[in-house]
Amino acid sequence: MATQLLLTFLSLVTIFLCHWLLRNKHSPVYQWPFLGMLPGLLFSFYNSTLHDLHTRALRRTGGTFLLKGPSFINADFMVTCDPANINHIFNKNAANYEKGRDFKAIMEALGDGIFNVDGESWKFQRKLLHSLLNNPEFECHAMHILTEKTRSTLLPILDRAELVDLQDVFKRFMFDNMCLLVLGFDPQYLPVEYEGGRLPENACGEAFDELEDVATYRHMVPICVWRLQNRLRIGMEWKFIRGSRTIDQFLYGRIEMKKQEFATKHYVGNDEQTKNKTDLLTQFLVMKDEDGRCDGKIIDKTSDKFLRDSMFTLLVAGRDTISAGLTWLIWCVANHPTVEKRILEEIRQVIAARPPEQVNGDEGGFLRSNELNKLVYLHATVCETLRLYPPVPYEHKCAVESDVLPSGHTVCKEERILFYIYAIARMEDIWGKDCMEFKPERWISERGTILHVPSYKFMTFLAGARTCLGKTMSFMQIKSMASALLWKYKFELTDNNPSARTTVGMVLYMKDGLKARVSRRDH
């Protein structure tokens, strides 16, 4: 009797295992009993291979697959990089897709900032920020701050430091630059007296990195798991609690100081000395526009909470887009000498076209906006860098009602969708058989102009109504810094590995930094 029971049990186990193996034969990511694909995702998360795992899975499935979470909770994701699906969701049927409450919970640190809201609140903030960021005077002001900060801090540091981690330097530099632009305050996260070696710690800058790590972790594990950890104040959630406290102290402190400054100086909203020519926090406080409404309640744009959420969102967006993009650009150019040669020749031609009295050998790399627009090959290089290494590797939305995607996949009501921007560039049916190659030439037409690529194929700055408001400014800032740095310095990478490891966070940085030897060019 016991032998028969044992044989029956072993037969059932064998049948179960065979069924399990057959089920995984065509599964894009290995599925475990009850746990779904979660173990594989966590392994790739800690092994820094998460983006490659999703890319392989999307190639195998034609660009869209259902990522299965544990069977006992609702943790499934539809993952896609199909341009037709992206165009459908962001343009043709955009009203049916929003950020959703799960995304807002995951990105809790952003509060009610524009990245985290839908509906009337999003419309109000979009209109408000559009009037500020796309104002020509403000764009000139932002470029002036960037140029002066580069001249006073970044260049002197690179003049002195022979060996430096450029990624760390760029992150710190852009944090300082964005604090100046957004808050009117320079925290000097990158000290001007730095001469190489280990950079000093900065609690606020490090809190930004910790909150981004936590957001990535929350994307990976079920909501009930990280909420329990948050309540117990353990694991990654302890980082969130600690980082949020640091950020709040910093931002609320700056907001209070700015309001006290206003109380003593009596700023006037219509004063041309303050309008469009000062930090964004000041402009929020002096704007005469009416407050918005959300769910019948008035949105007070001068309340501490609204200012905190808005300023934090702007700091995150500005710091990470430029610093990550510039890091990858320097790495790509350093690994492709012919690209570097063409960029330098293009800059040389623009400088040579200047009137003699405007040519200054020491500052030749600082180009004006009209000169930056002439750098077609550099612009193509920036596009190609951002195609292969988008600063934000994925985007998240939620379906309001059920829908059928162009790929034929059914999206259920409240189902979450992950758009894998990193994988789009690595699909042969989207970018051709040379999709993995770094080729700025793919962006240049036969007439020598930049080719237009639809945002659902080049999604670095998102698509549709959610297209990044700072897209033009980001291109100008990256080109301004890249032209100045490449014109003045030669960067020799200490690691010649052509396939650098990426981080798996919400922002795509280099896993091991970008260490390079810096030397002055002799023009």
N, C-alpha and C positions, 0 to 999 in steps of 0.2 A: 504493500500500500504506500509506504513512504517513498519507495523507488518510483512508483507511478506518479506521485505528486511532484517529485523532484524533476522527472522527465517532462511533465506537463509544464512546470514552471520554466524550465530551460527552453522548451519549445516556444512558449509565449515571449520570453526574453529575446530569442532568436528572431521571431517574427517582428517584434517591435524594433529591434536593431536594423533589420533589413529594410523595414518601412522607413525608418529614420534616415538610413544611408541613401535610399532611393529618393527620398524627399529632398535631401541636401545636394543630390547630384546636379540639379539645375538651379539651386539656390544661389543668389549673388553673394550672400554672406552666410557663413555656417550657422545653422539654427540648432540650438540646444533644446532638449525637452524642458518645457515650462518656462525657460529663461529666454527663449527666442534668440535673437542676434546680439543680445546685450553683452555676453562674455567676450565675443569677438571685438565689439566696439570698444569696450573698456581696455582690452589688451592693446588694440591699436592706438588708443588714446595715450596710454602710458608708454608705449613703444614709439611714439611720434610717427605713426604710419597711417593715421586716420584718413587723411585726404587721399592717399594712394589707394586705401581700401575702398573708399567710395568710388573713386575713378574707375578702378577695375570692375567693380560691380555694375556701374552704369554702362561701361563698354559691353559687358556680357548681356545686358538686358535691353540694349538699344536706346538707352538714355533715360529710362524710368523704371523704378522698382519700389515695392513696398517693404520698408524696413520694419521687421516684426520685433516688438518688444516682448517682455514677459507676458505669458498668456493670462495671468490672473489680474492684470491691470490694463487700462487703456493707454498704451504707450507706443502705438504704431505711428510711423511717419511715411508719407509718400515722398520719395526722393527723386528729383528730376534735374536734367540739364538739357532737355529737349527744347530747342528754340521755339517750336510751335506751341508747346505747353506754356512756356514763359510768356510768349506774346499773348496767348489766350488769357492768362491769369492777370498779367499786369496791364493789358490794354483792352482787349475785346470784352472781357467779362470781369473787369477790375472791381465792380461794385459787389461781387460775390466773395471777395477775398480781402481779409483784413489781418492785422497783427494778431488779434485774439487775446484772451485773458491768460492763456498759458505763456505766451511770449512775454507779456507784461510781467508775469510772476518771475520768469527766468531772468529777465533783464531788470529786475527790481531796482538796481542802483540808478537807472536812468529816470526813475520816478515817472512823472507825467510829461517828459520831454517829447519832442516831435517824433523821435524814432519809436516811441512806445505807445502811441495813442492812435485812435481812429476817429472817424466822424467829425463833428463840429470842432472839437479841440484841435484835431490835426489841421483842418482847413484854416482855423484862426492862426495857428502857429506858422503854417506854411506861408500865408499871406504876410504875416508880420516879418518873418525872416527874409522873404523874397524882397521886400521893400528895403531891407537893410543890406543884405549881402550882394545884391545885384545893382547897387548904386555905384556909378562910376567913381564918385569921390571916395567912397569907402574902399573900393578896390585899389585905388591909388594909395590910400592910407595904409592898407594892409601890405602892399608891396614895399612901401617906404619902411615900415617897421621891420619886415623881413630882411631887406637889404642892409639897414643899419645894424640890426642884430647880427647878421652874418659878418659884416665888416668889423664890428667891435668885439665879437666873442669867438665865432667859429673859426675865422681865418687866423687870428693870432694863436689859437690853440693848435691848429694844424701846422702852423709855421714852426712851433716848438716841439711837437710830439712826433717822434720818428715812427713809433709803433703804437697803434691805437685801435680800439674796437669801434669802428665807425657806426655800427648799429646803435650801440649804447650812447655814443655822442649825439647822433641824430635824434634819438628819442628824447634825450634831455634838452637838446637845443629847441626842438619843436614844442616841448612842454613849456619852456620859458617863453618862446615866441607867441604861443597861443594864449598864455596867461596875460601877456602884454596886450594882445589884440582883444581878448574877451573881457579881462578884468582890469586892465590898465596897471598891472603889477608884475614885476619881474622877480620870481622866486630864486633865480640863479641856481637852478638845478644843475646846470652846466657852468661851473665857476670859471671865470675868465682867466684865472691864474693857473688852471690845470696844465700840467706839463707831461702828461703820460702816466701810466700805471693805473692803479685802482681809483675809480672816481668815488667821491664821498657819497654816503647814503643820504636819501631824502625820503622822508616818510610819506609825503603826499604823492610823489611820483611813483613810488613803489606800490602805494595803495591802488593806483590806476591799474597797474599790471595784475595785482591780486584779484581785483574785481573782474577783470577780463578772464582770468583763469577760472574763477568760480562760475561765470556765465557759460563757459564751454562745458564745464562739468555738469551743470544743470541741464544742458541740452542732452547729455549722454544718459543720465540716470532717471528713473521714474520720479515724478514730482513728490510722491509720498515719501520717498527715501531721503531726498535732500531737505524736505521740510522737517522731517524727524531730526535729521542732523542739525538743522538750524535751531530747533527747539532745545536740543541737548547741547548746543554750542560746541560741536565736535567736528573734526575733519575739515573738509574744504569750507564748510559753512562758518567755521570759526574765523577763517580768513575773510569771509564776507562781512561778518559783524565788525571785525577789527578795521577792515579797509573802509567800510561805510562810515564808521565813526570818524576816521581820519579825514575823509573827503568832506563830510558835513562840517566838521570844525573849520576846515580851511575855507570852504565856500561861504558858509554863513558868516564867518569872520570878515571876509572880504566884502560881502554885501552890506554888513553893518557899517564897516568903515566908509564905504562909498556913500551910504545914505547920510552918515554924519558929515562927510565932506560936502554933500549937497546942502545940508542944513546951514552950514557956515558960509558957503560961497554963493548960494542963491542962483543956481543955474536956471536959465530960461530955455524952454524947449525950442523956440524959434531962433535962438542965437546961432548964427552960421559958424561961430567959433567952436561950437560943440556938436552941431548937427553933421553927421556922416564923417567926422574927422577925429573921433575919439573912440575909446573902447566900446564894445557892444553893451556892456553892463550900463554904462552911462547913457547910451542911446535908448535902452529899454526904459530908463527912468525919465528921460526927457521927452519921449514921444507923446504927441497929443492925441494919437488915435484912440478910438473907443476900445474899451475892453471887450473881449469876446464872450461867447456863451457856450456852455456845455451842459446837456441834460437840464436845461432851464436855469442853471446857475451861472452867475457872472464870473468870468475868468479875469482875475485881477493881475495884470501883467507886472505890477510892481510889488506883489506880495513876495515875501522871502522864499516861500516854497516854490512858486512859479519861477522866480529868478534862479534859485538853486538848480532846479531841474534843467532849465534852459541853458544856463552857463556850463553845467557839467556835460550836457550833450554836445555843445559846441567845442568844448575842450577835447573831448574824446575824439570827435570827428576830425578836427584839425590836426591834432597831434599824430594820430595813427596813420592817416592816409598819406601824409607827406613823409613821415619818417620811415615807414615801411616801404613805400614806393621808391624813395631815394636810396635806401639800403640795397634793394634788389637791382635798381638801375646801375649803381656803381659796380655791383658784383657782375652783372651781365656784361657791361662795357669792358671791365677789366679782363673778362674771359674771352672777349672778342676784339682783338686789336684792330681789325679792319673797320669795325663800327666806331671805335674810339678815334681812329684816324679821320674818318669822314666827319664826325662831329666837330673835331678841332679845326678842320679845314673850313667847315661851314661858319664857325664862330669867327675864324680869321677873316673871312670874306666880309662878314657883317661889320667887324671893327674897321677894316680897311676902307669901307665905304663912308666912314664918318668924316666930317670936316676935320682938317689937321688940328684945330684948336681943341677938339673934343677927345682926341686920342690920348689916353693915359696908360702907359705900359703896366703900371701897378694895379690899375682897376679895370683893365680892359674887359675882364670877364663879367662885370656887372652891366648887363644889357638893359636897355629901356624896353617898355612894353611893346612898342612898335618894332624894335629890333628882335625881340623874342619871337614875334609872329613870323619873322622871316626864316627862322630855324626849322625848316620842314623836316629834315632828317632827324634832328633831336626830338621833335614832336613825335615822329614815327617810332623812335626808340623808346620814348616814354609809353606810348600806346602798347608796344610789343611787350614791354616789361610788365605793365599792368594787366595785359591779357594773360600772360603766363603766371604771374604772381599777384593776383588781386589782393589789396590790403584786407578786405573782408571776404573770406573764402566761401561763405554761404549766407543765404538769406532765408527767412522763416515767414510763412503766412498760414492762415487758417481759413477753411471754407465756411461761409455763412450758411449755405444750403448745398445740397448734393449737386454734383456736376459731372459731366463726362469730358475728359480732356481730349484734345486732338489725337493723342497717341492711342486712344481707346480705353484708357484706364478710368475707372469710376472713382470719384472722390466723394466720400460720404460727408454728411453734415458734421461740422466741427472737426473734421480730420485735418491734421497738420501736414504742411508741405514744406520740404526743405529744397531750396534751389541751390545746387552745388556749382557756384561760380568758378571755383578752382578747376572743376572737371570739364567745363565747357571748352576751355582752350585745348584740352587734350583729346578731343573727339575728332577723328579723321573725317567723318561725314559732315562736320561743321567747318573745320579749318584746313582740311586737306591732309594728305599723307605726311607732309612736313610740319604738322601741327606742334610737334615737340621741339622743333628747331627755333632758335632765336633769330628771327628775320625781320628787322625793321622795314625792309623793302616791301613787305606784303601790304603795308599801309600807304604806299605812295603810288599814285596813278601814273599813267603814261605822260600826262601833262605836267607832272612834278608837284602835284597837290596832294593833300591828305585825302584818302578815300573815306567815304562815309560808310560805317558799319552799323547796322541796326543794333539798338541797345539790347535786344533779346539774344544777340550773339556775342556782344561785348558788354557784359553786365556789371562791370566794375563799379559803375556809378548808378546801378539799378536801372529801372525802366518805367515807362509810363508816368503817371502822376507822382510817383515816389522818386523820380529821378533826382539825384543829389543837387541841391541848390548851389553848392560850392564847387561844382565840376569845373567851370571855367577858371575860377581862382586857384583851384588845386593844380591844374595844368600849368598855369603861369608861375606858381610858386616852385613847383618841381623843376621846371625848365630854367627858372632864374637861378636856383641853387646849383643845379647840375652844370649849367654853363659856366658859372663862376668857379666851381670846384674843379671841373675837368680842365678848364683853361689854365688854372694856376698850379694844379698838383698832378703828380703821377701816383696812382695807387697800385701797389704791388701786393697781391694777396698772399698771406702766409700759408694758406691752404689752397692748393691748386685743383681741388676736387671740383669737377664741372657740375656735380649734382648735389648741391648743398641741401642739408636736411631742413625741413620746415617745422615750425611750431604747429601745434594742433589747436591753438586758441582761436578766439573770435577775430583776432588780427593775425595776419600771416607774416610772421617774422622769421628770421633765421634761427634755427635751434641752437647753434653754437656761436652766434654773433658773426660779425664781419671784421676780422682782424686783418689789418693791412699796414704795410710800411708806406709812409708818406714822404714824398720828396718834391721840391719845387721844380717846375718846368722852366726851361731856359728858352724863351721865345726870341 
